[in-house]
Amino acid sequence: MDIEGFRAELETRLLIEKEYIIQELSSIDDYKEKLDLLGRFNEKYKELIKRLANESGIDLNAPYPTENPSNSGNLSNEQIILGKTMSIYDKLADELYEKIAMIRKQKYL
């Protein structure tokens, strides 16, 4: 499994999803509804991992292959992917939250 290629493709697709959500922010007045978009972004992250794994022929439940099986701790492909991509998700979710907070501030200024 090419984890770096997977990570790069996931980042590209998450950036696109983040932009779609930012565009949607202007049509929502309620702050709670805007915050709910963060949950939707999280769901998109999970969906994209499943979709990319499917497109790449990766079984997310299969054990991650390592050269030293005693080191792996029997981690699945999904656990490895989540571990290697969570920083991308965190960064983009933080950016999205900052955008929501900035819009709220501007509304009250």
N, CA, C and O atoms as a DFTB+ gen file, in Angstrom:
436 C
 N C O
     1  1       0.857      -1.180       0.000
     2  2       0.000       0.000       0.000
     3  2       0.897       1.235       0.000
     4  3       1.816       1.348       0.812
     5  1       0.623       2.146      -0.908
     6  2       1.362       3.408      -0.997
     7  2       0.689       4.430      -0.083
     8  3      -0.190       5.175      -0.516
     9  1       1.100       4.458       1.161
    10  2       0.446       5.313       2.158
    11  2       0.642       6.793       1.848
    12  3      -0.257       7.596       2.099
    13  1       1.801       7.168       1.307
    14  2       2.051       8.582       0.996
    15  2       1.181       9.049      -0.170
    16  3       0.673      10.171      -0.158
    17  1       1.011       8.196      -1.168
    18  2       0.116       8.529      -2.282
    19  2      -1.325       8.631      -1.807
    20  3      -2.061       9.530      -2.215
    21  1      -1.718       7.715      -0.952
    22  2      -3.062       7.717      -0.370
    23  2      -3.280       9.014       0.401
    24  3      -4.312       9.671       0.263
    25  1      -2.297       9.363       1.209
    26  2      -2.373      10.573       2.043
    27  2      -2.510      11.830       1.178
    28  3      -3.312      12.714       1.477
    29  1      -1.724      11.898       0.112
    30  2      -1.759      13.058      -0.783
    31  2      -3.122      13.191      -1.465
    32  3      -3.680      14.285      -1.547
    33  1      -3.646      12.077      -1.948
    34  2      -4.956      12.106      -2.611
    35  2      -6.058      12.483      -1.623
    36  3      -6.962      13.249      -1.959
    37  1      -5.983      11.950      -0.419
    38  2      -6.964      12.280       0.608
    39  2      -6.909      13.770       0.932
    40  3      -7.949      14.415       1.070
    41  1      -5.719      14.309       1.052
    42  2      -5.581      15.737       1.352
    43  2      -6.203      16.594       0.258
    44  3      -6.897      17.568       0.550
    45  1      -5.960      16.240      -0.991
    46  2      -6.533      16.980      -2.116
    47  2      -8.058      16.962      -2.057
    48  3      -8.705      17.997      -2.220
    49  1      -8.615      15.802      -1.829
    50  2     -10.079      15.685      -1.793
    51  2     -10.676      16.383      -0.568
    52  3     -11.759      16.962      -0.654
    53  1      -9.982      16.331       0.564
    54  2     -10.466      17.033       1.756
    55  2     -10.425      18.551       1.577
    56  3     -11.304      19.263       2.063
    57  1      -9.404      19.040       0.881
    58  2      -9.331      20.483       0.588
    59  2     -10.543      20.920      -0.237
    60  3     -11.121      21.980       0.006
    61  1     -10.912      20.105      -1.198
    62  2     -12.085      20.404      -2.028
    63  2     -13.346      20.413      -1.171
    64  3     -14.171      21.318      -1.291
    65  1     -13.500      19.412      -0.306
    66  2     -14.673      19.351       0.581
    67  2     -14.719      20.561       1.506
    68  3     -15.788      21.120       1.751
    69  1     -13.567      20.962       2.017
    70  2     -13.508      22.126       2.903
    71  2     -13.976      23.376       2.161
    72  3     -14.707      24.192       2.722
    73  1     -13.567      23.528       0.923
    74  2     -13.984      24.692       0.133
    75  2     -15.491      24.684      -0.127
    76  3     -16.132      25.734      -0.084
    77  1     -16.053      23.522      -0.392
    78  2     -17.503      23.424      -0.563
    79  2     -18.222      23.867       0.712
    80  3     -19.215      24.593       0.651
    81  1     -17.725      23.435       1.845
    82  2     -18.352      23.804       3.116
    83  2     -18.201      25.291       3.382
    84  3     -19.134      25.921       3.878
    85  1     -17.063      25.862       3.067
    86  2     -16.862      27.313       3.249
    87  2     -17.856      28.084       2.389
    88  3     -18.414      29.088       2.833
    89  1     -18.080      27.625       1.170
    90  2     -19.064      28.282       0.304
    91  2     -20.465      28.194       0.902
    92  3     -21.258      29.127       0.783
    93  1     -20.758      27.087       1.533
    94  2     -22.073      26.875       2.134
    95  2     -22.302      27.765       3.361
    96  3     -23.443      28.081       3.696
    97  1     -21.226      28.164       4.021
    98  2     -21.345      28.978       5.235
    99  2     -22.141      30.262       5.019
   100  3     -22.890      30.689       5.898
   101  1     -21.978      30.871       3.853
   102  2     -22.652      32.148       3.602
   103  2     -24.169      32.014       3.552
   104  3     -24.884      32.997       3.747
   105  1     -24.666      30.807       3.294
   106  2     -26.116      30.626       3.203
   107  2     -26.737      30.188       4.536
   108  3     -27.945      29.964       4.613
   109  1     -25.915      30.066       5.580
   110  2     -26.409      29.627       6.891
   111  2     -26.255      30.754       7.890
   112  3     -25.164      31.301       8.051
   113  1     -27.345      31.108       8.565
   114  2     -27.304      32.187       9.549
   115  2     -27.044      31.698      10.965
   116  3     -26.379      32.377      11.748
   117  1     -27.563      30.533      11.293
   118  2     -27.469      30.023      12.651
   119  2     -26.058      29.484      12.941
   120  3     -25.536      28.651      12.201
   121  1     -25.457      29.975      14.027
   122  2     -24.090      29.584      14.390
   123  2     -23.992      28.091      14.675
   124  3     -23.015      27.451      14.287
   125  1     -24.992      27.532      15.347
   126  2     -24.970      26.103      15.658
   127  2     -24.986      25.276      14.376
   128  3     -24.295      24.262      14.275
   129  1     -25.767      25.709      13.411
   130  2     -25.805      24.995      12.130
   131  2     -24.448      25.065      11.442
   132  3     -24.015      24.103      10.808
   133  1     -23.782      26.203      11.570
   134  2     -22.446      26.334      10.990
   135  2     -21.486      25.371      11.679
   136  3     -20.671      24.726      11.020
   137  1     -21.580      25.274      12.999
   138  2     -20.716      24.343      13.721
   139  2     -21.020      22.893      13.353
   140  3     -20.130      22.043      13.368
   141  1     -22.279      22.618      13.022
   142  2     -22.658      21.267      12.601
   143  2     -21.922      20.859      11.320
   144  3     -21.750      19.673      11.042
   145  1     -21.495      21.856      10.550
   146  2     -20.750      21.552       9.338
   147  2     -19.407      20.897       9.658
   148  3     -18.862      20.166       8.831
   149  1     -18.875      21.154      10.846
   150  2     -17.638      20.484      11.260
   151  2     -17.868      18.981      11.385
   152  3     -17.012      18.182      11.002
   153  1     -19.016      18.602      11.917
   154  2     -19.369      17.185      11.996
   155  2     -19.512      16.569      10.623
   156  3     -19.107      15.429      10.393
   157  1     -20.090      17.327       9.717
   158  2     -20.234      16.841       8.347
   159  2     -18.857      16.662       7.689
   160  3     -18.639      15.723       6.924
   161  1     -17.940      17.576       8.002
   162  2     -16.587      17.471       7.473
   163  2     -15.912      16.197       7.998
   164  3     -15.192      15.518       7.265
   165  1     -16.152      15.885       9.265
   166  2     -15.609      14.663       9.848
   167  2     -16.155      13.435       9.130
   168  3     -15.418      12.488       8.857
   169  1     -17.442      13.455       8.827
   170  2     -18.054      12.339       8.101
   171  2     -17.462      12.214       6.697
   172  3     -17.240      11.106       6.209
   173  1     -17.209      13.345       6.055
   174  2     -16.597      13.324       4.722
   175  2     -15.216      12.695       4.778
   176  3     -14.833      11.936       3.888
   177  1     -14.469      13.015       5.829
   178  2     -13.134      12.433       6.026
   179  2     -13.228      10.910       6.066
   180  3     -12.479      10.218       5.377
   181  1     -14.139      10.401       6.864
   182  2     -14.307       8.953       6.986
   183  2     -14.767       8.328       5.661
   184  3     -14.282       7.270       5.259
   185  1     -15.712       9.003       4.989
   186  2     -16.211       8.506       3.709
   187  2     -15.105       8.476       2.662
   188  3     -14.986       7.520       1.895
   189  1     -14.294       9.541       2.641
   190  2     -13.219       9.603       1.652
   191  2     -12.183       8.506       1.874
   192  3     -11.657       7.947       0.911
   193  1     -11.891       8.198       3.117
   194  2     -10.954       7.105       3.392
   195  2     -11.513       5.802       2.832
   196  3     -10.792       5.043       2.184
   197  1     -12.784       5.543       3.077
   198  2     -13.405       4.320       2.561
   199  2     -13.417       4.303       1.032
   200  3     -13.121       3.282       0.412
   201  1     -13.763       5.445       0.434
   202  2     -13.826       5.523      -1.025
   203  2     -12.447       5.322      -1.651
   204  3     -12.294       4.559      -2.604
   205  1     -11.446       6.015      -1.106
   206  2     -10.090       5.869      -1.649
   207  2      -9.557       4.454      -1.465
   208  3      -8.891       3.917      -2.350
   209  1      -9.848       3.854      -0.324
   210  2      -9.418       2.477      -0.090
   211  2     -10.069       1.555      -1.116
   212  3      -9.410       0.679      -1.675
   213  1     -11.346       1.751      -1.360
   214  2     -12.065       0.942      -2.334
   215  2     -11.465       1.136      -3.732
   216  3     -11.240       0.166      -4.456
   217  1     -11.208       2.401      -4.106
   218  2     -10.632       2.691      -5.418
   219  2      -9.238       2.080      -5.564
   220  3      -8.836       1.707      -6.666
   221  1      -8.510       1.979      -4.468
   222  2      -7.138       1.460      -4.495
   223  2      -7.064      -0.039      -4.215
   224  3      -5.980      -0.623      -4.220
   225  1      -8.206      -0.654      -3.976
   226  2      -8.224      -2.080      -3.694
   227  2      -7.649      -2.436      -2.332
   228  3      -7.075      -3.510      -2.154
   229  1      -7.807      -1.527      -1.367
   230  2      -7.277      -1.741      -0.019
   231  2      -8.403      -2.229       0.887
   232  3      -9.454      -1.595       0.983
   233  1      -8.177      -3.340       1.539
   234  2      -9.114      -3.846       2.537
   235  2      -8.768      -3.170       3.858
   236  3      -7.728      -3.454       4.451
   237  1      -9.631      -2.286       4.312
   238  2      -9.351      -1.529       5.536
   239  2      -9.266      -2.420       6.772
   240  3      -8.599      -2.068       7.746
   241  1      -9.932      -3.565       6.739
   242  2      -9.933      -4.460       7.899
   243  2      -8.743      -5.419       7.924
   244  3      -8.471      -6.051       8.945
   245  1      -8.042      -5.523       6.809
   246  2      -6.906      -6.441       6.741
   247  2      -5.743      -5.921       7.589
   248  3      -5.588      -4.712       7.762
   249  1      -4.939      -6.827       8.109
   250  2      -3.772      -6.380       8.880
   251  2      -2.789      -5.645       7.985
   252  3      -2.583      -6.014       6.829
   253  1      -2.192      -4.606       8.533
   254  2      -1.211      -3.824       7.786
   255  2       0.062      -4.653       7.651
   256  3       0.602      -5.131       8.648
   257  1       0.544      -4.823       6.416
   258  2       1.747      -5.642       6.221
   259  2       3.005      -4.892       6.676
   260  3       3.225      -3.740       6.301
   261  1       3.809      -5.552       7.473
   262  2       5.068      -4.966       7.916
   263  2       6.177      -5.981       7.714
   264  3       5.928      -7.181       7.601
   265  1       7.418      -5.477       7.669
   266  2       8.563      -6.369       7.524
   267  2       8.814      -7.136       8.815
   268  3       9.315      -8.260       8.791
   269  1       8.464      -6.522       9.939
   270  2       8.666      -7.153      11.235
   271  2       7.306      -7.324      11.912
   272  3       6.855      -6.422      12.618
   273  1       6.653      -8.459      11.710
   274  2       5.298      -8.663      12.236
   275  2       5.171      -8.460      13.736
   276  3       4.094      -8.099      14.211
   277  1       6.227      -8.678      14.490
   278  2       6.135      -8.507      15.944
   279  2       6.034      -7.039      16.339
   280  3       5.614      -6.724      17.452
   281  1       6.413      -6.146      15.439
   282  2       6.362      -4.699      15.712
   283  2       5.003      -4.080      15.422
   284  3       4.680      -3.029      15.976
   285  1       4.213      -4.696      14.580
   286  2       2.985      -4.071      14.093
   287  2       1.891      -3.974      15.142
   288  3       1.036      -3.092      15.065
   289  1       1.910      -4.864      16.114
   290  2       0.832      -4.860      17.093
   291  2      -0.488      -5.226      16.463
   292  3      -1.545      -4.898      17.002
   293  1      -0.446      -5.908      15.317
   294  2      -1.646      -6.334      14.598
   295  2      -2.560      -5.172      14.229
   296  3      -3.777      -5.276      14.381
   297  1      -2.006      -4.091      13.757
   298  2      -2.806      -2.949      13.333
   299  2      -3.411      -3.215      11.957
   300  3      -2.797      -3.855      11.104
   301  1      -4.622      -2.713      11.761
   302  2      -5.279      -2.877      10.465
   303  2      -4.840      -1.756       9.526
   304  3      -4.272      -0.751       9.953
   305  1      -5.117      -1.954       8.244
   306  2      -4.839      -0.900       7.261
   307  2      -5.550       0.392       7.655
   308  3      -4.984       1.479       7.541
   309  1      -6.799       0.266       8.120
   310  2      -7.567       1.453       8.501
   311  2      -6.895       2.200       9.654
   312  3      -6.837       3.430       9.635
   313  1      -6.395       1.488      10.643
   314  2      -5.734       2.140      11.773
   315  2      -4.471       2.866      11.327
   316  3      -4.188       3.969      11.795
   317  1      -3.725       2.261      10.438
   318  2      -2.509       2.896       9.918
   319  2      -2.878       4.136       9.116
   320  3      -2.255       5.186       9.275
   321  1      -3.885       4.024       8.256
   322  2      -4.310       5.165       7.437
   323  2      -4.787       6.305       8.330
   324  3      -4.412       7.458       8.114
   325  1      -5.607       5.995       9.326
   326  2      -6.082       7.035      10.244
   327  2      -4.906       7.698      10.960
   328  3      -4.873       8.920      11.104
   329  1      -3.957       6.904      11.401
   330  2      -2.797       7.451      12.082
   331  2      -1.954       8.353      11.193
   332  3      -1.417       9.363      11.650
   333  1      -1.842       7.986       9.925
   334  2      -1.013       8.752       8.990
   335  2      -1.736       9.961       8.402
   336  3      -1.092      10.853       7.850
   337  1      -3.068      10.004       8.512
   338  2      -3.810      11.103       7.872
   339  2      -4.526      12.019       8.857
   340  3      -5.056      13.056       8.457
   341  1      -4.550      11.662      10.114
   342  2      -5.288      12.460      11.097
   343  2      -4.757      13.895      11.170
   344  3      -5.533      14.822      11.403
   345  1      -3.468      14.091      10.978
   346  2      -2.916      15.448      11.043
   347  2      -3.473      16.327       9.924
   348  3      -3.674      17.527      10.116
   349  1      -3.721      15.736       8.764
   350  2      -4.323      16.493       7.657
   351  2      -5.731      16.914       8.047
   352  3      -6.105      18.079       7.909
   353  1      -6.510      15.951       8.539
   354  2      -7.871      16.250       8.957
   355  2      -7.888      17.330      10.038
   356  3      -8.663      18.283       9.953
   357  1      -7.037      17.183      11.054
   358  2      -6.999      18.149      12.155
   359  2      -6.697      19.557      11.645
   360  3      -7.344      20.521      12.053
   361  1      -5.727      19.669      10.766
   362  2      -5.340      20.976      10.222
   363  2      -6.505      21.613       9.463
   364  3      -6.818      22.784       9.675
   365  1      -7.140      20.851       8.586
   366  2      -8.238      21.394       7.783
   367  2      -9.472      21.680       8.631
   368  3     -10.172      22.662       8.386
   369  1      -9.749      20.844       9.618
   370  2     -10.883      21.092      10.513
   371  2     -10.636      22.353      11.337
   372  3     -11.560      23.135      11.564
   373  1      -9.401      22.557      11.784
   374  2      -9.056      23.787      12.518
   375  2      -9.246      25.012      11.638
   376  3      -9.782      26.024      12.090
   377  1      -8.808      24.929      10.381
   378  2      -8.981      26.039       9.448
   379  2     -10.460      26.331       9.229
   380  3     -10.868      27.491       9.166
   381  1     -11.247      25.293       9.115
   382  2     -12.687      25.452       8.919
   383  2     -13.320      26.098      10.149
   384  3     -14.154      26.994      10.015
   385  1     -12.937      25.656      11.335
   386  2     -13.464      26.249      12.565
   387  2     -13.087      27.728      12.655
   388  3     -13.916      28.556      13.035
   389  1     -11.849      28.062      12.311
   390  2     -11.410      29.461      12.338
   391  2     -12.235      30.306      11.379
   392  3     -12.579      31.447      11.690
   393  1     -12.551      29.758      10.227
   394  2     -13.377      30.469       9.244
   395  2     -14.778      30.706       9.816
   396  3     -15.328      31.797       9.670
   397  1     -15.349      29.702      10.460
   398  2     -16.671      29.846      11.075
   399  2     -16.629      30.909      12.170
   400  3     -17.512      31.763      12.247
   401  1     -15.610      30.852      13.008
   402  2     -15.479      31.819      14.103
   403  2     -15.267      33.230      13.558
   404  3     -15.807      34.192      14.105
   405  1     -14.493      33.359      12.493
   406  2     -14.243      34.670      11.899
   407  2     -15.539      35.269      11.337
   408  3     -15.805      36.459      11.505
   409  1     -16.324      34.447      10.683
   410  2     -17.603      34.918      10.127
   411  2     -18.519      35.376      11.260
   412  3     -19.207      36.389      11.130
   413  1     -18.529      34.643      12.357
   414  2     -19.368      35.011      13.501
   415  2     -18.919      36.343      14.081
   416  3     -19.748      37.197      14.398
   417  1     -17.604      36.526      14.222
   418  2     -17.060      37.784      14.746
   419  2     -17.458      38.957      13.849
   420  3     -17.892      40.000      14.339
   421  1     -17.313      38.786      12.561
   422  2     -17.633      39.853      11.616
   423  2     -19.111      40.221      11.687
   424  3     -19.479      41.384      11.518
   425  1     -19.937      39.243      11.932
   426  2     -21.371      39.476      12.026
   427  2     -21.716      40.407      13.195
   428  3     -22.640      41.216      13.116
   429  1     -20.945      40.269      14.280
   430  2     -21.255      41.037      15.483
   431  2     -20.436      42.324      15.589
   432  3     -20.578      43.063      16.563
   433  1     -19.597      42.596      14.619
   434  2     -18.818      43.846      14.656
   435  2     -19.571      44.975      13.991
   436  3     -19.071      46.098      13.928
